[in-house]
Amino acid sequence: MALRIIIGLALTVIAFAVAGRRLWWLYRLSRSGQPAPERIAAVREHPGRGAETEATEVLGQRKLLKWTVPGIAHFMTFWGFTILLLTIIESYGDLFSKTFALPWIGHWAFIGFIEDLMAIAVLVGIGTFAVIRLRSNPKTEGRKSRFSGSHTRAAWLVLLLIFLVVATLLLYRGAQINTGDFPYAHGAFASQILGHWLAPLGKGANQAIETAMLLLQLAVVLGFLVLVTYSKHLHIFLAPVNVLFSRRPDGLGGLQPMRSNGKVLDFEEADPDTDIFGLGKIEDLTWKGMLDLGTCTECGRCQSQCPAWATDKPLSPKMLILDLRDHAFAKAPYLLASSDEARDALPEAVKAEAQRPLVGTAEANGVIDPDVLWSCTNCGACVNECPVDIEHIDHITAMRRHQVLIESEFPVEASGMLKNLENKGDPWGMGESKRSEWMTELDFEVPVVDGPIGDDVEYLFWVGCAGALEDRAKKTTKAIASLLNTAGVSFAVLGPAETCTGDPARRMGNEFVFSMLAQQNVETLNEAGARKIIASCPHCFNTIANEYPQLGGDYEVIHHTQLLARLVEEGKLTPVTPIEEKVTYHDPCFLGRHNKVYTPPREIMEKVPGIQAQEMHRCKERGFCCGAGGARMWMEERIGKRINVERIDEALGTNPDTISTGCPYCLVMLGDAVSAKQSSGEAKESLQVVDVAQLLARSVARPEPAAPAGPAGPVAD
C-alpha cells in the first residue's frame, strides 16, 4: 500500500510540474499580445449570454453535432470523460484506502453503472474517430481530406492514450471484483464482465493486476495531461475560455473597428510609428487572438467548407491558424525575453524567426503568403463551422489592414475600386448623378429625401451602389420599388445623397476609406432622421445593421426579402400569375451565414404558384459562396477554378430553369458564370439568374398606374 502511494504521488507531482510549467509559458505568451478590454466587458455586461453559449457549445456540443457521426462520437467522448473524472477521484482514493467512497455519493450502484456505460461510450467514440481518420487519410485523399495539413501522428497517439485510460480502468475494476474490494456490488456491467474473465487467475494474481492497473491508469491519465498541454488537444482546456470570449453571434456579422493597445484607433490622431495598424507582427494579436491559435483542434471542418480551398487556392483557414500558431510558438522565446541582452543571447534560429515578415512570399520567408491572404471571400464558412469559435475572418482582415494601410501591398486591380470610392462614392466611379436614373424607368414617382423624413414615410430604401448603377441589379431595385408601391408601403430614397457604405474598402483592409464613407453616411442618415431602412444588398444590410452602430448609427435595418415575405404573409402582396419553372435558390453569404436570414426568400418562392423549388446540395448555413465577398468582386481570380463557376456547376446539377438569389453581388457573379456556360453550350440558353423580388414581381397583380412616368420628386420637409 505504501509503495503504490509513493509511486502514485510521485507521478502526480512530476506530471503537474511539467504540465504547469507549459501552461504558465502559454499564459505568458498569450499575455504578450494586445489587450482586448471589449471582450471582457462583453462577458461582464451579458453574463446570461455567456452562460448560454457555454451550455450550448461546450456542454451541448452544438457546433460539433452539425456533423452527425463525428459529432455524436465527440459528444460521447466528451461526456464520457467528464463522467469518468469520478473514476480518477476513485483511483486516487484507492491509493490510500480500499474502502474509499465518493463524498456525498458513497457506493451507489447507479454510479457504477454510469461509469461503465461512459467507459464503453468513450471506446465507441474513439473507435469511430479511428475509422473516420482511416477513411479521410491525407495520403490517399490529398486536399479532399479535411485532415490535410493536420498533425495526424499526435492524433493517433491521443486515441491510443484514451483507449489505455479506459482499458486500465476496466481491468483494475475487474480485478477489484475478484479481490472483494470493488465498491459497486451491482450495475458496473463492463467491470463485471472483465472480472469474470480474470477470476480464473486467482485472488493473488488479481491483487497484483489491481495494483498494476491502478498505477498504470494514473500514469496514463497524467501522461495524457502532459501531452494535452503540448498538442492540439490543448483545446480541452482552452475551448471553454475561447468560446466564452468569442464575438456573438458566432464571430460573424460586422467587423470590429481597428484597435491599438485596446483602444479604438482614431485616424486623426494615430501615429504609424507608435500605434498598431492591423496585424503586422504576431505580437499585434490580442490575447484573444493568441487564444484562438492555441485552441485550434486541427479538425479541418473550416478547411472542408472553404470555397477558396475547394477551388484549389492556397487558402486553408486551418493552415492559416496553424502557421500563425507555429510562428508564435517559435518566436515565443524572443517575445518573452526580459531584456535586449537576453534576446541577443537567444539561438540564431529564434532570432531569425523573430525577423520573419508575417505576410510575405516564400522568397521573402513570409509566414503567410499574400495569395493566401487575398484568396479569402469573407464568406464566414470557416467561422460558422469552427467548433471552438476561432475567428479566422478577424485575423485575415487584420493582416489585410496592415498590408493596405502600412505596406501599401494589395492586388493592383483593387486600387481602381478604392480610388473610385474616395473620389466618386461608388466602386465603379459613376458618380452621384447616375444614382437616380433607375427611377425614371418606373411608372410611379419615387420620393427622394430632401431634409428630414416626414412621418408619412415609413421606410428609407437604401438602394446601394449595385442596385443603382449595375444594369442587372437595377432590375431588382425596380422590382422591389414596384412591389412596395403595389403593397402601399410608404418609402423614400436618398438618391444622389447616398454613397457606398464602405463595405468593399473595409473588407479589403482599407479602414481609413471605410471610416470616411461610413461617417458621411451616418451623418446623412441621422440628419434625415432615418428610423427604418430597407436594404436590397446583403453587404449594405450587414454594414448598416452591424457596423454603423460603431459610429453612432443605430437603425432598424431589414433586408428586402424579409419585408416582402411579411407583406405576402399579411396579404398586401398576392402572387397570382403562375411561374411554371424549376428554381434553385442561392444563399448570399452576408444574408445567410452572417445574419441568419434563410427562411424569408424561400417563403416568398413557396407562395408563388407554379414554382418548383429545388435546393442545391450546399445550401442555407452550408451554402457555397459566389466568390464576390471580401472585396473579391474587384480582384482577379487567377488561381484555381473560379468560385462562381464551381457554384454554377452545382446549380446546374438541379437542372433549373432559373437560379434565384437575394444579393446583387451574387446576381452578377452567378450571371457571369451562367453566360460563360451558355457560350460553351454547357447551360441552356433560357437559364437566367434573378433576384427573388423579380420572381415575386412577375407573379403579383399590379394596379393601374396612377400617374405617368416622370422624374422623381423630393420628399417634403
PyMOL commands that set and color helices and strands:
alter all, ss='L'
color gray80, all
select helices_A, chain A and resi 2-31+37-45+47-59+64-66+68-96+109-135+138-144+152-179+189-201+203-229+232-244+282-284+287-295+301-305+307-310+317-336+340-344+348-354+370-373+381-385+392-407+414-424+432-434+437-441+465-469+471-487+495-497+503-508+511-528+538-546+548-551+560-569+599-607+620-622+632-634+643-652+664-679+692-699
alter helices_A, ss='H'
color red, helices_A
select strands_A, chain A and resi 259-260+263-264+459-462+491-492+532-535+556-559+582-585+612-613+658-661+688-691
alter strands_A, ss='S'
color yellow, strands_A
deselect
rebuild
show_as cartoon
